[in-house]
Amino acid sequence: MPNKGTPLGPLRILLVEDSAEDAELLCDQMLEAGLECSFERVDSDAEMRALLARWAPDIVLSDLSMPGFSGYQALRILRETHPQVPFIFVSGTMGEETAVQALHEGANDYIIKHQPARLPSAVARAVREARREMERLRVEDELMRAQRLESLALLAAGLSHDLRNILQPLLIVPDLIRDRSDDPKVVRLADVIAECGRRGHEMVESMLSFVRGSRLPSERIVLQRLFQAVGMLLKSSLPGNIDLHLDVRDERMAVEGNYTELQQVLLNLALNAIQAMPDGGRLSLVAERVATTDGERLCIRVQDQGIGMDETTLERLFSPFFTTKASGTGLGLVSCKRIVESLDGTISVSSRLGEGTCFNLLLPLHGAVAEPEVGDRPVVPAGRGQRILVVDDEATRLSLLGNALASQGYRLRLAADGAAAMRHLQEAGMPDAVLVDSGIPLLSAGQLLTEMYGMGYRGPAIVLEENRNEAFADGMVPAGISVHVLPRPLEMQRVFRVVADALGTG
């Protein structure tokens, strides 16, 4: 029976047949067998091409020979336009050699017209096999996509490390320039350099956090910072004819959730909007407070001026595997809906053909972020010749730290790894303070400080940490040494302040 196995649902069947009577017999045969079918019939090259341009069949049943047209021509046309759709020859003139040739040409099966009992089961089997093959190809494509993303994550991690090292001088040097010049033009230039360095670091961090994912299942997300990160990530994908508008009506607004997942939602909606505006337009991301029956909530709007969607597309928009893109998976908006609903929120969409689309996200508001305090930079006391050992395997940062601290009045010893630091200690004795990067080679920061403690060192240690990677995650916290943590990327004024506090001169 054709209905054994996975339900087929309604089938669209294309009949390539010049005889209306024979076509009617084929339709009756399949309907009587319990198949739910709709039919279209063509008998020429032009008719078939025109129909396939506007209608996709689930299977094609074709006569072998017709006046001015042949089943082989029909098979070639189908393979050109719909290569995955199954094709079955149904003919009264098919001998064994012809049947073999038909299969060799790419047909899925053949049926003799005066022996049609096998037709319904052959149709059902061919459709199921074609669907299984399409699902297999889809899964393979998803696996390949996942492998590419995994490779991208590895590349992003390596690139972000190198980029941070390259950008580090842009954060350290401006403070040195300001301290050495009263010329307002030079100070303004230093401010420009520092701002470029901060933006560069923010872009790197946004890219890396998106690839790696947030380590916190839930955290307070400040909308202003989230929009800034999304804007920086979108800039590289934004065509010149699209204007990106970001508007957070209250800079103190915050929401509770997973940062990376909410970032993914906004990026997905924004990238869809960009693709929906081939002729350009305005892409707006707006966050504001709105009053609802459940009280005040956060509303995020992602609005475009693109081609819009019809009612049929809107009805199926959040259905799994539904997509209007040739290379889409149909899972992006499903993921967005899941993420928003996991935050106790809702997502809705309005759209009109030719006028654009607007997605609305309603989310619970978190407590407002406190207003930042504004004031002059505190004056950090200069050093008085204290000896500082700096251990860092990144040559540029090591040199910059050495020059900056020396200009502040400290005496410096520089080491590129733990072994070099130990040689310095054996040759020149103990320093007054040690500044060590958490990722130094040969000896870890914890091992180095433990060795120094065993040699009699009792001064402070300033440890550079990156992205919440704890320097002593292995539990090796040296006893008797006061440890001060300095997060990267470094800002020179913060370095001076932490060093002064560690030495007790701050």
N, C-alpha and C positions, 0 to 999 in steps of 0.2 A: 504493500500500500504506500502511496506517495507521502502520506502524512505521518508515517513512522519516523521518529527522530525529532530534531529541533523544529519547532513550528516555523513555517515559512512566512506567514503573514500574507498580505495581498501582493500578488505578483504582477508586474508589467511585462507582457509578452508581445514581442514584435514578430509578426508573421510576414515572411517574404514569400508571397504566393500570388500567382496570377489568376488562380481559379477561386472565385468567391465561394463556390460550393465546397471545395476541398478545405478552405480556411474555416468555414462554418463547422464542418465535421470535426476538425482538430479542436476547435473551441469547445464543442459539445463534449468531446472525449475527456478533456481535462476538467471541465466543470462537473461532469457526472462522477469523476473520480474523487471529488471533494476539494479540489484546488480552488483557492479564491484568486481569480484572475481578471485582469482587464487587458484588452487586445487592441493593437493597431496593425493595419495591413498596408504593405507597399509592394510594388512589382516593377520598380525601375530604379536606376542609379540615382537620378535626381531626387525622386521621392524619398528614398532611404536617407540620403545625405541631409535633406532638409529636416526630416523628422528627428534624426539623431542630434541635430544641432540644438533642438529645443526640448528633447525628451530622452531620458536614459532608461532603457529597458533592463529588466533583470535577466532575460534570456531571449535569444533569437532562434526561431524555427524557420528553416528555409527549404524551399523546393530546390532541386538541383539545376533544372533547366527551364527557362521561361523565354518567351519571344523577346529578343533584344536584351536579355539580362540573364545572368547565371548565378547559381548559388555560390560559386567560387568568387565572383565579383562582390557579392554581398558579404562574404566572409572577410575579404580584404578590406572593405570599407569599415566593417565593424572593428577589426583589429587596429585600423588607423585611428579611430575615434574613441573606442571603448575597449581597450585590449583585455580587460579582466572579465568582460561579460561572456558567459558561455554561449556556444553556438551549436545547434543540432540540425543536421540534414534530415529532412522528411521527404522522401522521394519514392516514386513508383518505378524508377528506372535504374536503381542502384544495384550493381553487381558487386562481387567480392573485391575485384580490383579497384573499382570506383570507390568503394567504402574505405579501402586502405589508403587510397590517394587523398580522400577527404580528411581522414585523421592526420595524415602527413602534412596537409595544408594548414592544420590548426583547429579543425572542428573537434568538439568534445565528444560527439556521438553521432550515430545515424540510425534512422528508423525507416522501415519499409511501409509505404502508405497502406497497402492492403493487409498489413499485420501491425495495426496501431496499438495493440493492447499494452505494449511496453512503454508507450509515450509518456503517460503521467508520472510513472516512477522514474523514468530517465530524466524528465524535466526537474523533478524534485531533487534527484541525486546531483545533477549538474549545478543547480543553484546552490545547494548546500556546500558542495566542493569549492565553488567559486568564492562563497562567503568565507569559508575556512581559510582559503588561500589569501584573501584580502586581509583577514584578521592576522594571519601569520606575518604578512608583509608589514602590517601596521606595528605589530609587536617588535619585529626586527628593527624597524625605523626608530621606535622609541628607545630600544636598547642602544642603538648607535648614537642617538641624541644624548642619552645619559652618559655614554662613554666620552662623548665630546665635551659635555659639561664637566665631567670629572677631570679631563685633561686641562680644561680651561681653569678649573679651580687650582690645580697644581701650578699652572703658569702664572695665575694671578697672585698666588702666594709668593712665588719667587720674584716676580716683577715688583710687587708692592714693597718688598724688603729693599730691593735695589733703589727704587724710586724714593723711598723715605730717606735713605742714606744720601742720595743726590740732593734732595730738598732740604736736608738738615741745615746746611750753611745759611739758607735763606731765613731761618729762624734765629740763628745764633749771631750772625754778622750784624744785623741791624742794631741790636743793642750796643755792640762795640762801636758802631759808627756814631750813635747818639751820644755815647759817653765821651767821645773824642772831638766832637765838633758842636759849636753853638750856631753854626750857619743854618738858618731856617730852610734853605734850599736842600742842604745835605740831609737835614732831619726829615724833611718830606720825602726825599728819595729813600731813606731808610724805612720809612713807614710803608712805602709802596713795595719794597722788597719783602718786608715782613708779611704784608697782606698776601702777596703772591705765594710765599711759603706756606702760610696757613691754609689758603685755598687748595694748594697742591696736596697737602697732607690730608685735608678733608676729602678730596676726591679719591685719593688712594684708599683711605679708610672706608669710604662708602662702598667702593668697588669690592674690597676684600670682605667686608662684613656681609654684603649681599651674597657673595659666592660661598663663604663659609657657613653663613647662617648665624643667627643670634644664639649665644650660649645660655641666655636667660629665657625660660618659658614665658615669663611675664615681667614687664618693667614699665616704668613711666616713660611715655614717648611724648616729647615736646613737638607739637605740630610744626612750629617754625623750623626747627632743625631737620625734621623729617622732610619737609618740602624742599629745603635747601639741598639735601642729599639727593632727592629724586631729580631736582632740576639739574644738578651737576651730571648725573648719570644719563639724563636725556639729551644733553647738549650734543653729544657725539652722534646721536641718531636723528637729530632734528634737521630736516631740509631747510634750505634758505627761504622758502616761500611760506613757512609756518612760523607764527609768532607764539611763543610760549609765555603764558601769563600765570604767575604764582601769587596767590593772595591769601594770607592768613590774617583774618580780621582782628584777632586778639593774639598777640605774641605769647601770652601766658597760657594759652589753651594746651591741655595735655590729655592723653588717653592711656589706658592701661592695656598692654598686650605685648605680643612678640614683635620686636622692631622689624626684623627681616621679613616676616610674613606680611605686615602691613605695607612695607616698602614694596614687596612683590605685587600686592594688589594694585597700588597706584601706578607702578611701572607697566603692568600688564594692560590696565585700562588706557594709560597714556599712549603706549605703543600701538594699541588697536586704533586709537583715535588718529594717530599720525598716518597709519595706513589707510584710514578712511578719508583722508584729505589729499588725494593725488594732485589736486590743483591748488593746494595751499589753503591757508585760513588761520584761524586763531584757536589755540588749544589752551583752555583755562583749567587750572586746579585751584579751587577756592575752599577754604575752611572757615566755618562760622558757627556761632551758637544759634539754635532754633528752638522755638517752643513747640512741644508736642503734648499729646494727651498724657504721656508718661513723664512729663516734666521737661526741663531743658536738656537738650542733647547736642552732640557735635554733628554737624552736617559737612561732609566733604563732597564737592561736586567736581566731576571730570567731564568737561563739555567741549565738543568740537563743532566745527562748521563743515562737516564732511557730507558724504553721499547719503547718510541716513539708512534706515532699515524699514522694510515693510512689516505688516502685521504678522505674516507667517513666520518671518525670521525672529521677530520679538517673542512669539509664543514658544519657540524652541531654543531661545538664546542660552539658557542655563541647563540644557539637556546634555548629558555626557556624550562626547564624540560628535556632537553637531558642530560643524564649522562651515564658514563661507569662503575659507582660504584654501588654495590649492595645496599648500604645504602645512596646513594647520592640523592640530591634534584634536580639537574640540574639548580640551580639558582646562584651558586657561581660565575661562569665566566660571567653570564649575569650582575650581580651586579658590577663586576670588570669593564666591558665595560662601564656601565652607569656612574660609578664614574670617570673613565679616560676621557670620552667624556664631562662630566660636567666641567672638568678642561681645556677644549679646547684642549684636547689631543687625541691621537689615540693609539690603542692596536692592535698588530699583532702577529702572531705565525708562526713558522716554525718547522717542525718535520719530522723525518724519523724513520721508524720502526727499532728497535734495536740500534739506535744511540743517541736518546734523543730528547728533545724539548727545544725551546727557545722562550720566550715571550718578545716582545719589546714594551716598553711604551715610546711614544714621548710626552713630556710636555713642555709648555712654561717655560722659565727660568725667575726667579725673580732676582732682583739686588743682587750682591754678598754680603755676610756677611763680616763685617769688621774684619780684623785680630785682635785677642786678644792681648792686651799689656802684655808684660812679664816684671816682676820686682820682687824685694824682698818684702816680707810682711812688711807693715808699722808697726812701733812700736806704740802700743796703750798705752797711759798713764795709770799708775796704779791709783787705787782709793785712797782717803785720808780719809777713815773712814765714807764716806757718808752712810746713812741708806737707804736700798732698801727693799721694801716689794715685795716678789715673790709669786704669786698666781697661782697655777697649780694643777689640780686634778690627773695628772699622776705622781705617787710617784717617779719613777726612774728619770724622767726629773727634778722634783722639787728638789730632793736631789743633782743631778749633777749640776744644776744651782746654788744652794746654795753654794756647795763646790767650784765651779769654781769662782764665784764672790767674795767669801770670800778670796780665794787665791790671788785675784787681789787687795785686800785692802779695800773691802767694808764690811759694817756690815749688816747682813742679818736677815730678819724675813720671815718665810715660812708659807704659808697657803694653804690648800688643796681645799678650796672653798670660795665663796663670804662671807658666814656667818662667817667662821673662820677669814677671813681678817678683817671684821668689829670688831670682838672681839679684835684683835691685835691693831687696831686703837684706840679703847676705852681704852685699858689698857696702851699702850705705846706711844700714840700720833702719829702725822703724820710723814711719812718717807720723805726723800729727793727725792725719785723716786719710782714708782711702776711699776713692770713688771708683766703683767697679761695675761694668755692664753685666747683666744677668746671663748673657749668652756667650761669655768668653770661652775659647777652646782650651784644651789640655787639662786645665783644672776648672771646675765649675766655681761660680762665685762663692757658694757655700763652702766648698773644699778649701778655697784660697783663704777665706776668713778663718776657718777652723785651724789651718796650718799657722796663720799669723798669730792667732790666740795662743797656740802652743808655743810659739816663739816669744811670747811676752807682750804682744800687742793688746792694748786696752782702750785704744781711741775709737772714734766713731767710724761707721761705714755708711757710705751713701751708695745705694744700689739702683742702677737704671733698669726699669722694667718696661715691657712693651705689651700693650693690648691685654692687660690683666693676666699676662703669663707670669705667675709668681716665681721669684728668684729662688725660693727655697721650697718649691712644691714637693721635693723629695724628702722633706722633713729635716734637712740638715741646717738647722738654725744655730749659728755659733753662740754659745753661752758667754756672757760677760762683755759682749760688744754691742753698743747702741747702734741699731740699724735704722737708717732713714731711707725711705723709698722715694725715688724721683721718676715719674712716668715719662716715657717718650711719646711723641717728639719733644725735644728739649726747647725751652725758652730760656735765654741766658739770665734774665732777671730772676727767674725761679731757681736756676742753678745757684746763682750767687746767694740768694736768700737761704736755700737749704744748706749750703756749705757753711754759711755764717751761723745758722742755728745749730748745726751739728758741732761746730767748734765752740759754741757758747758765746759768740761775739755779736749775734743778731739782736 
